[in-house]
Each structure stands twice: as structure tokens, then as C-alpha cells.
Amino acid sequence: MENHHTHAETLQEGLDIRKEVLGAAHVEKSLANATEFGKPIQELVTEYCWGATWSRPGLDRKSRSMINLAMLTALNRGHELSVHVKGAINNGVTPEEIQEVLLQSAIYVGVPAALESFRIAEATLKEMSINV
């Protein structure tokens, strides 16, 4: 599948998807807080992660969210996990599915990483007023 989008089009598509998944307030805060030094990484993430990858038709957003939760658990990236728990809920992932992803992750990436992800996910869901 060839992509004939311009840089600006892919960046805009990425911005739109990023806001839909993570929430406009979070994305706008991330972009507004970016320094001149950090601005290039925000643009790269928006264009390539969200515009070039999340826009692909091969997986739905719910599946992409569940994959991200597993990978972020494996990498022990708590802050990003919390952000993507919110995104997963926005993409239709249930708290029970989040729980299953984290349990499966425990077996393959280790219990300490999964325990931390459980703590972060539970706190994030409670912050979102979702009963767990």
C-alpha cells in the first residue's frame, strides 16, 4: 500500500488521531509544553506514530491499544501506560480486557512489570471514575 500523503497531511492526520485516542486536552498540553528542543520529537511522534502507523487499516484502534498496553508493560513505561489506559478506554477496551492484557503480559514479560502496570491501570481507571 503506497502512501501519497504529504508531510503536512500525515502530520495533520496524526494530530487528529492522537487527539481522538488520547484526548484533545492531553495532546494540546503536550504540544504547548514542548520546548524548542522537544518540539521535533512531538512532531515525529505525531506524524509517524499516529499519522503513519495508527492510521493504517490492518488493525483497529482497540487492537492497537491492547498491543500498546502489553508493550508498555514490557518496557515498564508507567507514564505512557497511564496515557494509553485512557486511550484504550476511548477505543472501546473494557477494564476486564485491560486486566486480561496485563495478566497475559505478566507471563511473558515478568510479574514485577505487570504488577506495576496493574497499579497504574487501576489508579488511572479510578481517576476516570470507572469502577474496577
N, CA, C and O of each residue as an XYZ file, in Angstrom:
528
protein
N       0.841     -1.170      0.000
C       0.000      0.000      0.000
C       0.892      1.243      0.000
O       1.656      1.467      0.939
N       0.793      2.017     -1.023
C       1.595      3.234     -1.119
C       0.899      4.382     -0.416
O      -0.329      4.476     -0.421
N       1.685      5.247      0.183
C       1.165      6.410      0.862
C       1.600      7.635      0.064
O       2.793      7.912     -0.064
N       0.637      8.353     -0.461
C       0.937      9.537     -1.258
C       0.615     10.815     -0.504
O       0.413     11.865     -1.116
N       0.568     10.736      0.800
C       0.295     11.906      1.612
C       1.536     12.773      1.726
O       2.663     12.278      1.725
N       1.310     14.065      1.824
C       2.414     14.975      2.084
C       2.744     14.933      3.574
O       1.971     14.421      4.383
N       3.882     15.470      3.910
C       4.292     15.578      5.320
C       3.189     16.273      6.127
O       2.807     15.795      7.195
N       2.690     17.373      5.629
C       1.667     18.145      6.346
C       0.382     17.343      6.521
O      -0.252     17.415      7.573
N      -0.008     16.579      5.501
C      -1.227     15.760      5.594
C      -1.073     14.645      6.620
O      -1.982     14.393      7.410
N       0.077     13.980      6.608
C       0.312     12.898      7.570
C       0.391     13.460      8.982
O      -0.126     12.850      9.918
N       1.026     14.604      9.146
C       1.103     15.255     10.451
C      -0.297     15.614     10.946
O      -0.611     15.389     12.115
N      -1.136     16.166     10.080
C      -2.492     16.542     10.480
C      -3.326     15.312     10.807
O      -4.070     15.315     11.788
N      -3.214     14.261      9.999
C      -3.942     13.026     10.283
C      -3.502     12.457     11.627
O      -4.326     11.996     12.417
N      -2.202     12.494     11.879
C      -1.677     12.029     13.152
C      -2.196     12.851     14.315
O      -2.540     12.303     15.362
N      -2.255     14.149     14.140
C      -2.766     15.025     15.191
C      -4.227     14.703     15.479
O      -4.637     14.641     16.638
N      -4.999     14.502     14.441
C      -6.419     14.176     14.610
C      -6.595     12.852     15.355
O      -7.386     12.769     16.294
N      -5.867     11.825     14.943
C      -5.975     10.500     15.588
C      -5.472     10.581     17.024
O      -6.103     10.043     17.934
N      -4.357     11.240     17.229
C      -3.789     11.362     18.580
C      -4.790     12.016     19.524
O      -4.946     11.578     20.663
N      -5.471     13.061     19.056
C      -6.473     13.734     19.886
C      -7.683     12.836     20.136
O      -8.228     12.825     21.240
N      -8.104     12.090     19.125
C      -9.254     11.194     19.281
C      -8.965     10.099     20.310
O      -9.832      9.751     21.111
N      -7.751      9.561     20.283
C      -7.414      8.445     21.157
C      -7.056      8.929     22.564
O      -7.577      8.403     23.548
N      -6.187      9.910     22.668
C      -5.667     10.329     23.966
C      -6.417     11.498     24.588
O      -6.219     11.810     25.762
N      -7.263     12.133     23.818
C      -7.984     13.306     24.294
C      -7.288     14.582     23.867
O      -6.069     14.714     23.982
N      -8.079     15.516     23.375
C      -7.520     16.771     22.869
C      -6.753     17.531     23.944
O      -5.695     18.094     23.663
N      -7.271     17.554     25.172
C      -6.610     18.314     26.235
C      -5.204     17.791     26.500
O      -4.265     18.573     26.651
N      -5.059     16.463     26.557
C      -3.737     15.877     26.806
C      -2.768     16.225     25.683
O      -1.631     16.624     25.937
N      -3.220     16.074     24.446
C      -2.340     16.321     23.294
C      -1.972     17.798     23.212
O      -0.808     18.140     23.003
N      -2.952     18.663     23.375
C      -2.673     20.095     23.300
C      -1.717     20.531     24.403
O      -0.872     21.398     24.181
N      -1.842     19.934     25.598
C      -0.924     20.242     26.690
C       0.488     19.771     26.342
O       1.459     20.493     26.568
N       0.600     18.556     25.792
C       1.915     18.037     25.400
C       2.580     18.930     24.373
O       3.776     19.210     24.464
N       1.811     19.376     23.400
C       2.363     20.231     22.345
C       2.689     21.622     22.886
O       3.723     22.195     22.544
N       1.812     22.164     23.728
C       2.043     23.506     24.279
C       3.252     23.529     25.205
O       3.960     24.533     25.285
N       3.489     22.415     25.909
C       4.614     22.356     26.840
C       5.932     21.990     26.171
O       6.979     21.992     26.817
N       5.885     21.683     24.902
C       7.117     21.302     24.194
C       8.025     22.520     24.034
O       7.605     23.575     23.558
N       9.256     22.345     24.438
C      10.254     23.399     24.252
C      10.745     23.354     22.805
O      10.368     22.466     22.041
N      11.562     24.291     22.448
C      12.165     24.249     21.112
C      12.974     22.961     20.946
O      13.017     22.377     19.863
N      13.607     22.535     22.027
C      14.381     21.294     21.990
C      13.461     20.091     21.818
O      13.783     19.182     21.054
N      12.329     20.063     22.507
C      11.421     18.921     22.479
C      10.418     18.914     21.343
O       9.803     17.883     21.069
N      10.244     20.039     20.682
C       9.244     20.135     19.608
C       9.463     19.109     18.486
O       8.485     18.529     18.014
N      10.682     18.864     18.047
C      10.872     17.889     16.970
C      10.393     16.475     17.331
O       9.870     15.773     16.466
N      10.560     16.045     18.583
C      10.109     14.698     18.941
C       8.587     14.653     18.992
O       7.991     13.637     18.634
N       7.951     15.729     19.429
C       6.484     15.771     19.421
C       5.948     15.673     17.986
O       4.963     14.979     17.734
N       6.593     16.362     17.062
C       6.178     16.297     15.659
C       6.431     14.910     15.071
O       5.602     14.391     14.324
N       7.575     14.311     15.406
C       7.894     12.979     14.909
C       6.870     11.955     15.410
O       6.365     11.140     14.638
N       6.574     12.007     16.702
C       5.592     11.091     17.293
C       4.227     11.288     16.631
O       3.551     10.318     16.290
N       3.835     12.531     16.456
C       2.526     12.817     15.871
C       2.452     12.329     14.426
O       1.469     11.699     14.036
N       3.468     12.611     13.642
C       3.431     12.232     12.231
C       3.603     10.731     12.020
O       2.802     10.115     11.317
N       4.617     10.141     12.607
C       4.931      8.746     12.294
C       4.193      7.738     13.158
O       3.693      6.736     12.648
N       4.119      7.987     14.454
C       3.401      7.055     15.323
C       1.906      7.113     15.023
O       1.275      6.091     14.753
N       1.358      8.310     15.076
C      -0.093      8.458     14.936
C      -0.538      8.582     13.483
O      -1.526      7.958     13.098
N       0.154      9.361     12.674
C      -0.278      9.583     11.292
C       0.051      8.449     10.346
O      -0.777      8.072      9.517
N       1.256      7.896     10.456
C       1.675      6.854      9.510
C       1.350      5.444     10.000
O       1.186      4.535      9.186
N       1.254      5.246     11.324
C       1.039      3.893     11.844
C      -0.392      3.681     12.321
O      -1.055      2.750     11.863
N      -0.882      4.512     13.224
C      -2.230      4.314     13.753
C      -3.301      4.485     12.673
O      -4.424      4.017     12.857
N      -2.993      5.127     11.582
C      -3.979      5.320     10.511
C      -4.072      4.129      9.560
O      -4.964      4.083      8.712
N      -3.166      3.172      9.692
C      -3.165      2.022      8.781
C      -4.413      1.168      9.003
O      -4.913      1.079     10.124
N      -4.910      0.546      7.950
C      -6.155     -0.218      8.053
C      -6.003     -1.642      8.600
O      -7.015     -2.302      8.834
N      -4.800     -2.131      8.808
C      -4.602     -3.537      9.167
C      -5.084     -3.948     10.546
O      -5.396     -5.119     10.764
N      -5.152     -3.011     11.481
C      -5.642     -3.279     12.835
C      -6.594     -2.164     13.243
O      -6.411     -1.005     12.869
N      -7.612     -2.530     14.017
C      -8.490     -1.482     14.525
C      -7.828     -0.818     15.736
O      -6.842     -1.324     16.273
N      -8.375      0.302     16.150
C      -7.776      1.058     17.254
C      -7.828      0.289     18.568
O      -6.914      0.401     19.386
N      -8.873     -0.481     18.779
C      -8.969     -1.272     20.004
C      -7.803     -2.250     20.093
O      -7.172     -2.374     21.143
N      -7.517     -2.944     18.995
C      -6.393     -3.889     18.970
C      -5.074     -3.159     19.191
O      -4.228     -3.622     19.956
N      -4.896     -2.034     18.532
C      -3.656     -1.267     18.695
C      -3.474     -0.843     20.153
O      -2.364     -0.882     20.683
N      -4.569     -0.439     20.793
C      -4.483     -0.044     22.201
C      -4.059     -1.211     23.080
O      -3.209     -1.044     23.955
N      -4.631     -2.382     22.863
C      -4.275     -3.536     23.688
C      -2.813     -3.927     23.468
O      -2.126     -4.299     24.419
N      -2.336     -3.847     22.241
C      -0.927     -4.131     21.956
C      -0.038     -3.128     22.686
O       0.976     -3.503     23.276
N      -0.420     -1.856     22.643
C       0.367     -0.834     23.339
C       0.448     -1.106     24.829
O       1.512     -0.950     25.427
N      -0.668     -1.515     25.444
C      -0.649     -1.800     26.880
C       0.343     -2.914     27.194
O       1.081     -2.834     28.176
N       0.360     -3.938     26.372
C       1.299     -5.046     26.588
C       2.742     -4.580     26.399
O       3.613     -4.906     27.206
N       2.994     -3.821     25.337
C       4.369     -3.364     25.088
C       4.858     -2.392     26.156
O       6.011     -2.461     26.581
N       3.990     -1.493     26.586
C       4.386     -0.536     27.614
C       4.628     -1.228     28.946
O       5.471     -0.797     29.732
N       3.886     -2.304     29.200
C       4.153     -3.117     30.386
C       5.535     -3.752     30.258
O       6.324     -3.727     31.203
N       5.822     -4.315     29.105
C       7.124     -4.958     28.894
C       8.267     -3.967     29.065
O       9.325     -4.315     29.590
N       8.057     -2.758     28.630
C       9.097     -1.733     28.717
C       9.104     -1.003     30.062
O       9.993     -0.197     30.340
N       8.093     -1.300     30.895
C       7.947     -0.667     32.202
C       7.917      0.857     32.079
O       8.665      1.567     32.749
N       7.042      1.330     31.215
C       6.895      2.763     30.955
C       5.576      3.249     31.558
O       4.574      3.395     30.858
N       5.597      3.494     32.864
C       4.396      3.814     33.619
C       3.630      5.022     33.145
O       2.408      4.962     33.012
N       4.320      6.124     32.886
C       3.608      7.329     32.460
C       2.868      7.083     31.154
O       1.695      7.429     31.022
N       3.549      6.491     30.204
C       2.912      6.210     28.916
C       1.796      5.181     29.066
O       0.794      5.253     28.355
N       1.952      4.227     29.978
C       0.904      3.237     30.213
C      -0.370      3.931     30.673
O      -1.453      3.625     30.174
N      -0.258      4.850     31.608
C      -1.429      5.564     32.102
C      -2.135      6.305     30.963
O      -3.359      6.252     30.846
N      -1.370      6.982     30.141
C      -1.927      7.696     28.990
C      -2.660      6.718     28.066
O      -3.738      7.027     27.559
N      -2.069      5.538     27.852
C      -2.667      4.585     26.921
C      -3.798      3.767     27.546
O      -4.604      3.191     26.815
N      -3.879      3.701     28.876
C      -5.080      3.127     29.503
C      -6.269      4.017     29.156
O      -7.333      3.525     28.782
N      -6.083      5.324     29.282
C      -7.151      6.261     28.917
C      -7.506      6.121     27.443
O      -8.682      6.088     27.079
N      -6.485      6.040     26.599
C      -6.721      5.855     25.167
C      -7.438      4.551     24.871
O      -8.312      4.501     24.006
N      -7.072      3.489     25.590
C      -7.716      2.188     25.383
C      -9.206      2.271     25.707
O     -10.036      1.750     24.962
N      -9.538      2.920     26.805
C     -10.950      3.102     27.155
C     -11.650      3.882     26.042
O     -12.756      3.523     25.639
N     -11.019      4.941     25.546
C     -11.593      5.719     24.438
C     -11.791      4.870     23.189
O     -12.683      5.139     22.384
N     -10.957      3.845     23.029
C     -11.037      2.970     21.848
C     -11.911      1.741     22.082
O     -11.926      0.832     21.252
N     -12.635      1.699     23.189
C     -13.580      0.617     23.413
C     -13.053     -0.589     24.171
O     -13.746     -1.601     24.272
N     -11.836     -0.502     24.707
C     -11.287     -1.594     25.506
C     -11.940     -1.518     26.887
O     -12.001     -0.444     27.485
N     -12.420     -2.635     27.387
C     -13.072     -2.652     28.692
C     -12.033     -2.823     29.800
O     -10.920     -3.281     29.542
N     -12.391     -2.458     31.028
C     -11.473     -2.722     32.144
C     -11.116     -4.208     32.249
O      -9.983     -4.546     32.589
N     -12.067     -5.091     31.962
C     -11.793     -6.528     32.000
C     -10.764     -6.920     30.944
O      -9.898     -7.755     31.203
N     -10.852     -6.326     29.759
C      -9.863     -6.610     28.711
C      -8.493     -6.063     29.084
O      -7.474     -6.693     28.800
N      -8.462     -4.900     29.714
C      -7.187     -4.347     30.194
C      -6.576     -5.307     31.200
O      -5.379     -5.593     31.147
N      -7.394     -5.803     32.116
C      -6.936     -6.763     33.110
C      -6.341     -7.998     32.434
O      -5.278     -8.466     32.840
N      -7.004     -8.527     31.420
C      -6.519     -9.719     30.724
C      -5.203     -9.453     29.997
O      -4.305    -10.295     30.011
N      -5.089     -8.289     29.365
C      -3.835     -7.939     28.684
C      -2.687     -7.901     29.691
O      -1.593     -8.394     29.417
N      -2.942     -7.318     30.845
C      -1.884     -7.206     31.858
C      -1.546     -8.561     32.460
O      -0.381     -8.826     32.756
N      -2.545     -9.428     32.649
C      -2.269    -10.782     33.134
C      -1.425    -11.560     32.130
O      -0.457    -12.222     32.505
N      -1.790    -11.477     30.868
C      -1.024    -12.158     29.814
C       0.400    -11.618     29.775
O       1.356    -12.373     29.598
N       0.532    -10.301     29.941
C       1.860     -9.681     29.937
C       2.720    -10.212     31.070
O       3.926    -10.394     30.905
N       2.103    -10.462     32.223
C       2.865    -10.958     33.376
C       3.603    -12.242     33.037
O       4.745    -12.431     33.455
N       2.969    -13.113     32.291
C       3.567    -14.397     31.946
C       4.767    -14.214     31.013
O       5.779    -14.900     31.155
N       4.650    -13.302     30.076
C       5.687    -13.164     29.051
C       6.763    -12.139     29.369
O       7.888    -12.270     28.888
N       6.447    -11.113     30.171
C       7.460    -10.080     30.420
C       7.871     -9.977     31.876
O       8.830     -9.275     32.197
N       7.170    -10.656     32.755
C       7.560    -10.672     34.154
C       6.522    -10.075     35.085
O       5.840     -9.102     34.763
N       6.431    -10.681     36.226
C       5.449    -10.267     37.227
C       5.724     -8.858     37.766
O       4.771     -8.091     37.902
N       6.961     -8.471     38.079
C       7.159     -7.113     38.607
C       6.653     -6.023     37.650
O       6.021     -5.064     38.091
N       6.921     -6.160     36.374
C       6.440     -5.168     35.406
C       4.917     -5.164     35.358
O       4.301     -4.099     35.312
N       4.306     -6.346     35.368
C       2.853     -6.432     35.313
C       2.209     -5.885     36.593
O       1.163     -5.239     36.530
N       2.818     -6.136     37.735
C       2.286     -5.588     38.989
C       2.242     -4.064     38.938
O       1.248     -3.449     39.324
N       3.315     -3.471     38.463
C       3.348     -2.012     38.334
C       2.285     -1.539     37.354
O       1.631     -0.526     37.598
N       2.103     -2.249     36.258
C       1.078     -1.874     35.283
C      -0.318     -2.003     35.872
O      -1.179     -1.165     35.606
N      -0.552     -3.034     36.662
C      -1.847     -3.170     37.342
C      -2.099     -1.967     38.250
O      -3.196     -1.407     38.249
N      -1.082     -1.568     39.028
C      -1.243     -0.418     39.923
C      -1.578      0.844     39.138
O      -2.478      1.596     39.512
N      -0.855      1.068     38.055
C      -1.060      2.266     37.243
C      -2.421      2.223     36.569
O      -3.146      3.219     36.579
N      -2.780      1.087     35.983
C      -4.064      0.967     35.292
C      -5.221      1.182     36.262
O      -6.172      1.896     35.945
N      -5.145      0.570     37.436
C      -6.229      0.714     38.407
C      -6.377      2.171     38.845
O      -7.491      2.689     38.916
N      -5.264      2.828     39.137
C      -5.316      4.238     39.539
C      -5.871      5.105     38.414
O      -6.647      6.027     38.666
N      -5.484      4.819     37.196
C      -5.962      5.596     36.048
C      -7.453      5.388     35.842
O      -8.187      6.350     35.613
N      -7.908      4.146     35.919
C      -9.341      3.866     35.755
C     -10.155      4.547     36.863
O     -11.224      5.096     36.593
N      -9.665      4.515     38.093
C     -10.363      5.186     39.194
C     -10.396      6.693     38.955
O     -11.407      7.345     39.215
N      -9.290      7.244     38.462
C      -9.230      8.681     38.133
C     -10.277      9.027     37.077
O     -10.818     10.133     37.061
N     -10.553      8.067     36.199
C     -11.566      8.273     35.151
C     -12.979      7.936     35.650
O     -13.930      7.930     34.869
N     -13.108      7.658     36.939
C     -14.385      7.272     37.559
C     -14.979      5.992     36.966
O     -16.193      5.861     36.812
N     -14.093      5.061     36.643
C     -14.510      3.757     36.136
C     -14.329      2.766     37.272
O     -13.229      2.622     37.805
N     -15.402      2.083     37.644
C     -15.339      1.106     38.731
C     -14.559     -0.130     38.300
O     -14.827     -0.727     37.258
N     -13.593     -0.493     39.127
C     -12.827     -1.721     38.886
C     -12.799     -2.562     40.135
O     -12.204     -3.640     40.141
